[in-house]
Amino acid sequence: MTAGRSRRALPFTLVLALLLTFALSACALAEPPTTPSPPSESTAEAVATATPVPQAFRLTILHNNDGESQLINAGREREDFGGVARFATLVAKLRQEARASGSGVLVLSAGDSYQAGPEFSASLARSPEPFYDIIALDLIGYDALVLGNHEFDFGPDVLADAISGSASSAPFLSVNLDFSGEPRLAALAAAGRIARSAVLVVNGERVGVIGATTPGLPYLSSPRNVRVAKDVAAVIQQEIDALHAAGVNKIIVVNHLQSVFGDIELAAALRGVDVLIAGGGDELLANEGALLLPGDAEDIVGPYPLLAPDADGNDVPVVVAPGQYTYVGRLIVEFNAAGSITAIDPASGPVRVAGGDYLDAVVPHPAVQEQVVTPVSEFVDALARSAVGATEVPLDGRRRAVRSQETNQGNLIADALLWQANVLAEHFGAPQAVIAIQNGGGIRNDNVIPTGTLYELDVFSMTPFPNFLSIVPDIPPEQLKEILENAVSRVERGAGRFPQIAGFTFTWDPNGTAQVLDDNGQVVMPGERVRDVRLADGTWLVRDGDVVADAGSVHVATVNFLALGGDQYPYRGAPFVSLGVTYRQAIANYIAQELGGVVTAERYPEGGEGRIVATGDSSQ
């Protein structure tokens, strides 16, 4: 987990309800089963002929989510924590301890096993060899992995390369994705490498594991012709029913629904599920006394596990863990012969991944260190030695900042898009762009870059995706307002659609009605948050929430991800011109050529310069 990553707290009333439920249930569930006394000689014959009492099935579930290619360590400020080599050692240690206690063990991933960035680029640079992330996953020894949204960021073909490069037989799961429109993925599904669910035999017991992917996949990533079932609860229930019909009475559902809140809501719609594992939000659940990474105690959103009622009113344990290989989640449960959970071991909880001199430190797994971390570190170190310029001002790219407000790093990136687009426009037969829009979700460094030399690694970390600079001509002001309404429609959720902009200013009201779009980008609920939009030349497009009469269309510089409807930006199939350079290349060129190699405080002051203003006063 990199510095500055924020987590959303559970609503207060939900916390009270869950804590009360957890406390009451824990009293009953945490007690170990009663061990009968040895039989006396007088009863030995009767015991020998009696029907054997079924033994409880103890299962340890080791889980994680959102590894996101954070392979080396947890980041600049947490180098003694995380790292996939330490993570692999810890998983092996916990697996061995569980087996020694007589427990069965499953190791499960809730998705986003890799993500665009410098580390994953090391894998792309060695293609067609197996990706470093995949080598690490194989060595960790997962039993099943769910497909998250980031697995699709480079398109279905790169995902097919990743799965094909795995030496493991562990399936990649998603019950609500249809791969028939992508031949390579369809072939992997036919071969069982991608599946709706898996039945895993653990200590002689069959355990069903179902995976699900966020319904928002089409606008969060680039799945191309992969179709997504929107009613996740319905397709999961169908799979639960099918597993029950096949005699499987222990069901784990592993989801990548973007937050643990989605799993809590999902539980209420399901019957017959025993455990829910969440991914995509990497919230921290922990109990009193848990050993956490420094500073993480303030980020706890609830106990581990949460207990959420299902459709029949039964309590279902719901778990999640912080991502980026910083924790291994450990849920220890006991099942009776009917497949019902009868106990949750108090030892359940997140186990941090520590190194250095900490008492709980683990050494890096030798094979993972040699085959993955060392070559990836060498690749990243080379980027860190290549200078692209310098900055006289700290550049704010923290996740919570770029997804909620103007920042000077966001302004730098948007200016780079506008400048580079107009340098290239004539060559590609496109009009000169008037404005530029970059979504905050496409800015990924999640830190404040300090003053001093700017390296290629810094730019790579800011903008890691394979997004190409594009110009979308002739966007009417009415549609531009809808685009901006979408951009500010989910700020309170920390969504990546919040904009960083150039060539105009706008004012918005966080208390206004948020716009709602359907799956085709059509407005279902008009937004009332965007109050004023004014171009750099002083032209008003929107005033007091209304589009100005006779206001002209604008040409927009952006990235192809947004032009294609990513983050639900309602371009609605508008034609656009791709300019042949990535947004990362545009930034490097802008710093070197337009800024003369220096980002100045005068041009990019801390806190921005008032391009985006949030206010409850609509008169501004």
ZIJOTA-V851967 format. One record per pair of residues at least 24 apart in sequence whose C-alpha atoms are under 8 Angstrom apart, sorted by sequence separation. I is the first residue (numbers start at 1). J is the second residue. D is the distance in whole Angstrom. If there is no record, write none. Layout:
BEGIN
i;j;d
I;J;D
I;J;D
END
This chain:
BEGIN
i;j;d
160;184;6
164;188;8
169;193;7
171;195;6
173;197;6
212;236;8
250;274;6
251;275;7
252;276;6
253;277;6
254;278;6
255;279;6
256;280;5
257;281;8
259;283;7
327;351;5
328;352;6
414;438;6
490;514;8
506;530;7
507;531;5
508;532;7
559;583;7
145;170;7
147;172;6
160;185;6
173;198;8
252;277;8
254;279;8
327;352;4
328;353;7
413;438;8
489;514;5
506;531;7
507;532;5
144;170;5
145;171;6
146;172;5
147;173;6
156;182;7
210;236;7
305;331;8
326;352;6
327;353;5
488;514;8
489;515;6
506;532;5
507;533;7
141;168;8
143;170;5
144;171;5
145;172;5
146;173;5
147;174;6
157;184;7
171;198;7
326;353;5
489;516;8
506;533;4
134;162;7
138;166;7
142;170;6
143;171;7
144;172;6
145;173;6
146;174;6
157;185;8
160;188;8
325;353;7
326;354;8
410;438;8
486;514;8
505;533;6
506;534;6
62;91;7
134;163;8
138;167;7
144;173;7
156;185;7
210;239;7
321;350;7
485;514;7
486;515;6
504;533;7
505;534;5
138;168;6
163;193;8
210;240;8
410;440;8
485;515;6
486;516;8
504;534;6
505;535;6
130;161;8
131;162;6
134;165;7
135;166;7
241;272;8
504;535;4
505;536;7
130;162;7
134;166;6
135;167;8
240;272;7
503;535;6
504;536;5
62;95;8
109;142;7
128;161;8
233;266;6
237;270;6
240;273;7
410;443;8
482;515;8
503;536;5
107;141;7
108;142;6
111;145;6
116;150;8
131;165;7
236;270;8
237;271;7
285;319;7
107;142;5
108;143;6
109;144;7
110;145;6
111;146;5
112;147;7
113;148;8
115;150;6
130;165;5
175;210;7
177;212;8
208;243;7
285;320;7
106;142;8
107;143;5
108;144;5
109;145;5
110;146;5
111;147;5
112;148;5
114;150;7
115;151;7
129;165;7
130;166;7
174;210;7
175;211;6
176;212;6
177;213;7
233;269;6
284;320;7
285;321;7
403;439;8
106;143;6
107;144;7
108;145;6
109;146;6
110;147;7
111;148;4
112;149;6
113;150;8
114;151;6
116;153;7
173;210;7
174;211;4
175;212;5
176;213;7
233;270;7
283;320;6
284;321;6
403;440;5
60;98;7
110;148;7
111;149;8
112;150;5
113;151;7
115;153;7
173;211;5
174;212;4
175;213;8
282;320;6
283;321;6
284;322;6
402;440;5
403;441;7
433;471;7
489;527;8
112;151;6
173;212;7
174;213;6
271;310;6
282;321;5
283;322;5
402;441;8
111;151;8
208;248;6
268;308;7
270;310;6
271;311;6
276;316;7
278;318;7
282;322;4
431;471;8
433;473;8
489;529;8
207;248;6
208;249;8
210;251;8
212;253;8
214;255;8
267;308;6
268;309;6
269;310;6
270;311;5
271;312;7
275;316;6
276;317;6
277;318;6
278;319;6
279;320;6
281;322;8
282;323;5
399;440;8
402;443;7
430;471;7
486;527;8
488;529;7
197;239;8
206;248;6
207;249;7
208;250;6
209;251;6
210;252;6
211;253;6
212;254;7
213;255;6
214;256;6
215;257;8
267;309;6
268;310;4
269;311;5
274;316;6
275;317;5
276;318;5
277;319;5
278;320;5
279;321;8
399;441;8
431;473;7
485;527;6
60;103;6
62;105;7
182;225;6
196;239;8
206;249;8
207;250;5
208;251;5
209;252;5
210;253;5
211;254;5
212;255;5
213;256;5
214;257;4
267;310;5
268;311;5
273;316;7
274;317;7
275;318;6
276;319;6
277;320;6
305;348;8
430;473;8
485;528;8
58;102;8
59;103;5
60;104;6
61;105;6
62;106;6
63;107;6
64;108;7
65;109;5
66;110;7
67;111;8
68;112;6
69;113;7
181;225;5
182;226;6
206;250;7
207;251;6
208;252;6
209;253;6
210;254;6
211;255;6
212;256;6
213;257;6
214;258;7
264;308;6
267;311;7
304;348;7
305;349;7
399;443;8
485;529;6
521;565;8
58;103;5
59;104;5
60;105;5
61;106;5
62;107;5
63;108;5
64;109;5
65;110;5
66;111;6
67;112;6
68;113;5
69;114;5
181;226;6
207;252;7
209;254;7
211;256;8
212;257;8
268;313;8
304;349;6
399;444;7
482;527;8
485;530;6
57;103;8
58;104;6
59;105;6
60;106;6
61;107;6
62;108;6
63;109;6
64;110;6
65;111;5
66;112;5
67;113;5
68;114;4
69;115;6
179;225;8
180;226;7
181;227;8
304;350;8
397;443;7
399;445;8
425;471;8
484;530;7
57;104;8
59;106;8
61;108;7
63;110;7
65;112;7
66;113;6
67;114;6
68;115;5
69;116;8
179;226;5
397;444;7
398;445;7
399;446;5
521;568;6
65;113;7
66;114;8
68;116;8
69;117;8
71;119;7
88;136;8
92;140;7
178;226;6
179;227;7
397;445;6
398;446;4
399;447;7
421;469;7
439;487;8
521;569;7
522;570;7
70;119;7
91;140;7
177;226;7
178;227;5
199;248;8
267;316;7
397;446;5
398;447;5
421;470;7
481;530;7
521;570;5
69;119;6
177;227;6
178;228;6
397;447;5
398;448;6
421;471;7
521;571;8
522;572;8
69;120;6
85;136;8
88;139;7
177;228;5
178;229;8
396;447;7
397;448;6
517;568;8
521;572;6
84;136;7
88;140;5
176;228;6
177;229;6
396;448;4
397;449;7
417;469;7
520;572;7
176;229;5
395;448;5
396;449;7
144;198;8
176;230;8
264;318;7
394;448;6
395;449;5
441;495;7
442;496;7
263;318;7
394;449;5
395;450;7
441;496;4
176;232;6
394;450;5
395;451;8
440;496;5
441;497;6
143;200;8
393;450;7
394;451;5
439;496;6
440;497;6
441;498;8
260;318;8
393;451;5
439;497;5
440;498;5
176;235;6
260;319;8
290;349;7
292;351;8
293;352;7
391;450;8
392;451;5
439;498;6
440;499;6
175;235;7
176;236;8
260;320;7
290;350;8
291;351;7
292;352;6
391;451;5
392;452;6
439;499;5
440;500;6
175;236;7
291;352;7
390;451;7
391;452;5
438;499;6
439;500;6
481;542;8
71;133;8
287;349;7
390;452;5
391;453;6
437;499;6
438;500;5
286;349;6
390;453;4
391;454;7
437;500;6
438;501;6
69;133;6
147;211;8
149;213;7
175;239;8
285;349;8
286;350;7
389;453;6
390;454;5
437;501;5
477;541;6
144;209;8
146;211;5
147;212;7
148;213;6
149;214;7
285;350;7
388;453;8
389;454;5
397;462;7
436;501;6
437;502;7
477;542;8
145;211;8
146;212;7
147;213;6
148;214;7
156;222;8
274;340;7
387;453;7
388;454;6
389;455;7
435;501;7
436;502;5
481;547;8
146;213;7
155;222;5
156;223;6
274;341;7
387;454;6
388;455;5
435;502;6
436;503;6
149;217;6
153;221;5
154;222;7
155;223;6
156;224;7
387;455;4
388;456;6
435;503;4
152;221;6
153;222;5
155;224;7
386;455;5
387;456;6
434;503;6
435;504;6
478;547;6
152;222;5
153;223;8
156;226;8
385;455;7
386;456;6
477;547;7
497;567;5
149;220;7
150;221;7
152;223;5
384;455;6
385;456;8
386;457;8
496;567;7
497;568;8
2;74;6
3;75;7
149;221;6
383;455;7
384;456;6
497;569;8
1;74;6
2;75;5
383;456;5
384;457;5
545;618;8
1;75;7
2;76;8
3;77;7
383;457;5
384;458;8
477;551;7
544;618;6
2;77;8
477;552;7
544;619;7
2;78;8
476;552;7
477;553;6
544;620;8
380;457;7
476;553;4
477;554;7
475;553;5
476;554;7
474;553;5
475;554;5
474;554;5
475;555;6
1;82;8
473;554;7
474;555;5
475;556;7
68;150;8
473;555;4
474;556;8
486;568;7
487;569;7
472;555;6
473;556;6
486;569;6
418;502;7
471;555;7
472;556;5
486;570;8
418;503;8
471;556;5
472;557;6
414;500;6
415;501;8
471;557;4
472;558;8
483;569;6
404;491;6
413;500;8
414;501;5
415;502;5
470;557;6
471;558;6
483;570;6
531;618;6
403;491;7
404;492;8
414;502;5
415;503;8
469;557;7
470;558;5
482;570;7
483;571;7
532;620;8
249;338;7
250;339;5
411;500;6
469;558;6
470;559;5
249;339;5
250;340;7
404;494;7
410;500;5
411;501;6
469;559;5
470;560;6
403;494;6
410;501;7
411;502;7
468;559;5
469;560;6
472;563;7
479;570;8
403;495;6
467;559;6
468;560;5
479;571;8
403;496;6
405;498;8
406;499;8
407;500;8
467;560;6
468;561;8
470;563;8
400;494;7
403;497;7
404;498;6
406;500;6
467;561;6
403;498;5
106;202;8
402;498;7
403;499;7
105;202;7
402;499;8
104;202;6
402;500;7
104;203;6
435;535;8
110;211;8
472;574;7
473;575;8
472;575;6
473;576;7
472;576;4
508;612;8
510;614;7
471;576;6
472;577;7
505;610;7
506;611;6
507;612;6
508;613;6
509;614;6
510;615;7
511;616;7
470;576;7
471;577;5
505;611;4
506;612;5
507;613;5
508;614;5
509;615;5
510;616;7
149;256;8
470;577;5
471;578;7
504;611;7
505;612;6
506;613;6
507;614;6
508;615;6
509;616;5
146;254;7
148;256;6
470;578;4
471;579;8
507;615;7
508;616;8
509;617;7
146;255;7
147;256;7
469;578;6
470;579;5
502;611;8
509;618;7
146;256;7
468;578;7
469;579;6
501;611;7
468;579;7
469;580;7
468;580;6
469;581;6
468;581;6
469;582;6
507;620;8
468;582;4
469;583;6
467;582;5
468;583;6
466;582;7
467;583;6
469;586;8
435;554;7
437;556;7
434;554;6
435;555;7
436;556;6
437;557;7
438;558;6
463;583;7
464;584;7
433;554;8
434;555;5
435;556;5
436;557;4
437;558;5
438;559;7
463;584;5
433;555;5
434;556;6
435;557;6
436;558;6
462;584;8
432;555;7
433;556;5
434;557;8
439;562;8
431;555;7
433;557;6
460;584;7
459;584;6
459;587;7
459;588;7
148;279;8
148;280;7
456;588;8
421;557;6
418;557;6
417;557;6
417;558;7
110;254;6
111;255;8
109;254;8
110;255;6
111;256;6
110;256;6
430;577;7
57;205;8
428;577;8
428;579;7
425;579;7
424;579;7
421;579;7
417;583;7
420;586;6
110;277;7
110;278;6
111;279;6
112;280;7
110;279;5
111;280;7
417;586;6
420;589;8
110;280;8
416;586;6
417;587;7
420;590;7
416;587;5
419;590;7
416;589;8
413;587;6
416;590;5
412;587;8
416;591;8
412;604;7
411;604;7
409;604;8
408;604;5
408;605;6
411;608;7
408;606;6
407;606;7
408;607;6
388;588;6
407;607;5
408;608;5
406;607;7
407;608;5
408;609;8
389;591;7
406;608;6
388;591;7
389;592;6
388;592;7
406;610;8
406;611;7
392;598;7
393;599;7
406;612;6
390;597;6
391;598;6
392;599;6
393;600;6
405;612;7
389;597;4
390;598;5
391;599;4
392;600;5
393;601;5
388;597;7
389;598;6
390;599;6
391;600;6
392;601;6
389;599;8
396;606;8
393;604;7
395;606;7
81;293;8
393;605;7
394;606;7
65;278;8
66;279;7
393;606;7
63;277;8
65;279;5
66;280;6
64;279;8
65;280;7
66;282;7
65;282;7
139;367;8
139;368;7
136;368;6
135;368;8
135;371;8
136;372;7
91;328;7
135;372;7
87;325;6
90;328;8
87;326;7
132;371;8
133;372;8
87;327;8
132;372;5
83;324;8
84;325;6
87;328;7
82;324;7
83;325;6
82;325;5
83;326;7
82;326;4
132;376;8
81;326;6
82;327;7
74;324;7
10;261;8
74;325;7
74;326;7
71;324;8
70;324;5
71;325;8
122;376;6
65;320;8
68;323;8
69;324;7
70;325;7
64;320;7
65;321;7
66;322;8
67;323;5
68;324;6
63;320;8
64;321;6
65;322;7
66;323;5
67;324;4
119;376;6
122;379;6
63;321;8
64;322;8
65;323;5
66;324;6
67;325;5
119;377;8
122;380;8
64;323;7
65;324;8
66;325;8
119;379;8
64;325;8
119;380;7
118;380;6
64;327;7
90;353;7
64;328;6
63;328;6
64;329;6
62;328;6
63;329;5
87;353;6
62;329;6
63;330;6
86;353;6
61;329;8
62;330;5
86;354;7
61;330;6
62;331;7
86;355;7
60;330;7
61;331;5
82;352;8
83;353;8
60;331;6
61;332;6
82;353;5
60;332;4
81;353;6
82;354;6
90;362;7
59;332;6
60;333;7
81;354;4
82;355;8
89;362;7
7;281;8
58;332;7
59;333;5
80;354;6
81;355;6
89;363;7
7;282;8
8;283;8
58;333;6
59;334;6
80;355;5
89;364;6
7;283;6
58;334;4
59;335;8
80;356;5
86;362;6
88;364;7
89;365;5
57;334;5
58;335;6
86;363;6
87;364;8
88;365;6
56;334;6
57;335;5
85;363;8
86;364;4
56;335;6
57;336;6
85;364;5
86;365;6
56;336;5
57;337;8
85;365;5
88;368;7
22;303;8
55;336;7
56;337;7
85;366;7
54;336;8
55;337;7
19;302;8
54;337;6
85;368;5
19;303;7
22;306;7
84;368;7
85;369;5
22;307;6
21;307;7
15;302;7
19;306;8
18;306;6
85;373;7
18;307;6
84;373;8
9;299;8
18;308;7
9;300;8
10;301;6
7;299;7
9;301;5
10;302;7
6;299;8
8;301;7
71;372;8
72;373;6
71;373;6
72;376;8
71;376;8
72;377;7
32;343;7
154;465;8
31;343;7
153;465;7
154;466;7
29;342;6
30;343;5
29;343;4
30;344;5
28;343;8
29;344;6
30;345;6
30;346;6
26;344;7
1;322;7
1;323;6
1;324;5
1;325;8
1;326;6
118;457;7
222;561;8
118;460;6
117;460;7
118;461;7
117;461;6
221;566;7
117;463;8
118;464;7
219;565;6
220;566;6
117;464;4
219;566;4
220;567;6
116;464;5
117;465;7
218;566;7
219;567;5
116;465;5
219;568;5
116;466;8
5;398;7
6;399;8
4;398;6
5;399;6
6;400;6
4;399;7
5;400;7
4;400;7
5;446;7
4;446;6
3;446;7
4;447;6
2;446;7
3;447;6
2;447;8
8;493;8
END
